[in-house]
Amino acid sequence: QVRLVESGGGLVQAGGSLRLSCAASGSTSGINAIGWFRRVPGKQRELVARISSAGSTNYADSVKGRFTISRDNAKKTVLLQMNSLKPEDTAVYYCKAESKWSSKDYWGQGTQVTVSS
C-alpha cells in the first residue's frame, strides 16, 4: 500500500511561483513513476508532469519551460516547481504513483492552486 500526501497549493498572482510537494509512504519501493495531474471542473483530468524511477521526465506542452518536476529519493518526495503561473493553471493538482508490479495506481487527496489575474 502506498500513501501520497500533496502540499504547497495556494493563491498566487499571475507570474508568481508555487512549489508542490508529494510525500510518499508505505510500500514506496514498488513505485515505478510519479505523475502530477490537474483537474478543472467540467474538464478532463490532465497530465502535467511525470518522472520515472530512472529519472526521465515528461511535461504537458502547456507547462514546458515553466514547470519542473524533481525527486528526492531519500525523502521519498516528488516536487513540482511552478513558475510564471497563469490563470489557466488554476486547478486541483493531484499526485499519482504507478506500481512496478501491478496496474494499480495510488492517488493523493489533491491540493488547490489558484492563480489570479
FENBEL-V445791 format. One record per run of one state. SS is the DSSP state (alpha for helix, beta for strand, coil for the rest). FROM is the first residue (numbers start at 1). LEN is the number of residues. If there is no record, write none. Layout:
BEGIN
SS/FROM/LEN ; SS/FROM/LEN
END
This chain:
BEGIN
coil/1/1 ; beta/2/6 ; coil/8/2 ; beta/10/4 ; coil/14/4 ; beta/18/9 ; coil/27/1 ; alpha/28/3 ; beta/31/9 ; coil/40/6 ; beta/46/7 ; coil/53/4 ; beta/57/3 ; coil/60/7 ; beta/67/6 ; coil/73/4 ; beta/77/6 ; coil/83/4 ; alpha/87/3 ; coil/90/1 ; beta/91/9 ; coil/100/5 ; beta/105/3 ; coil/108/3 ; beta/111/6 ; coil/117/1
END
